[in-house]
Amino acid sequence: MWKKSGLLLVLAWVMGLVGLALGVLVEPALFARFGSMVVLFGAMSEYALLHGELNLLYQRLHKVEADDDMPDLMPSKWHLKKVRFSHLTVIIGTFIWGFGDLLI
């Protein structure tokens, strides 16, 4: 689950770089078209992070008994950084998708 979201983020940024190269070398509109791929992979990463965190939360809550103290349910700092990076990827991808051909 964690590896999947990281792979999707890498794919999003690779698509952005491929789109940039094609936009510069072939046709500027290709950069904008590849922006949609950046958004797609960024959104898939966000979904994978959310789905994985919810599954982990349910597993932790399932183990709690009535007399137990509540376990730590906060996600790790690394998880929160990946969530923020996924948000940033979607925002940048949307900007590329909308204005990428005008930037080149």
CORBELQUI-V866520 format. One record per pair of residues at least 24 apart in sequence whose C-alpha atoms are under 8 Angstrom apart, sorted by the first residue. I is the first residue (numbers start at 1). GAP is how many residues later the second one is. D is the distance in Angstrom with one decimal. If there is no record, write none. Layout:
I;GAP;D / I;GAP;D
//
This chain:
1;47;6.6 / 1;48;7.2 / 1;51;5.8 / 2;46;7.8 / 2;47;7.0 / 2;50;7.4 / 4;41;7.5 / 4;44;7.1 / 5;39;7.6 / 5;40;4.5 / 5;41;7.2 / 5;43;5.6 / 5;44;6.1 / 6;39;7.2 / 6;76;7.7 / 8;33;5.5 / 8;34;6.8 / 8;36;6.9 / 8;37;5.4 / 9;32;6.5 / 9;33;5.9 / 9;36;6.2 / 9;77;6.8 / 9;80;7.7 / 11;27;7.8 / 11;30;6.7 / 12;25;6.6 / 12;26;4.4 / 12;27;7.2 / 12;28;7.6 / 12;29;5.0 / 12;30;6.0 / 12;77;7.5 / 13;25;6.5 / 13;76;7.8 / 16;77;7.6 / 23;78;7.5 / 23;81;7.1 / 24;80;6.8 / 28;72;7.4 / 28;73;4.8 / 28;74;7.6 / 28;76;5.9 / 29;71;7.1 / 29;72;4.7 / 30;71;7.3 / 31;65;7.1 / 31;66;7.6 / 31;69;5.5 / 31;70;6.1 / 32;64;5.5 / 32;65;4.4 / 32;66;6.5 / 32;67;6.6 / 32;68;4.3 / 32;69;5.3 / 33;64;6.1 / 34;62;8.0 / 34;63;7.0 / 35;58;4.9 / 35;59;6.4 / 35;60;7.6 / 35;61;4.9 / 35;62;4.1 / 35;63;7.8 / 35;65;7.4 / 36;57;6.6 / 36;58;7.0 / 36;60;8.0 / 36;61;5.5 / 37;56;7.8 / 38;51;7.1 / 38;52;6.9 / 38;55;5.0 / 38;56;7.9 / 39;50;7.0 / 39;51;4.8 / 39;52;7.7 / 39;54;4.9 / 39;55;6.2 / 40;50;7.9 / 42;44;5.5 / 42;45;7.4 / 42;47;5.7 / 42;48;5.2 / 43;43;7.3 / 43;47;6.5 / 45;41;6.5 / 46;37;6.4 / 46;40;5.8 / 46;41;7.4 / 49;30;7.7 / 49;34;6.9
//
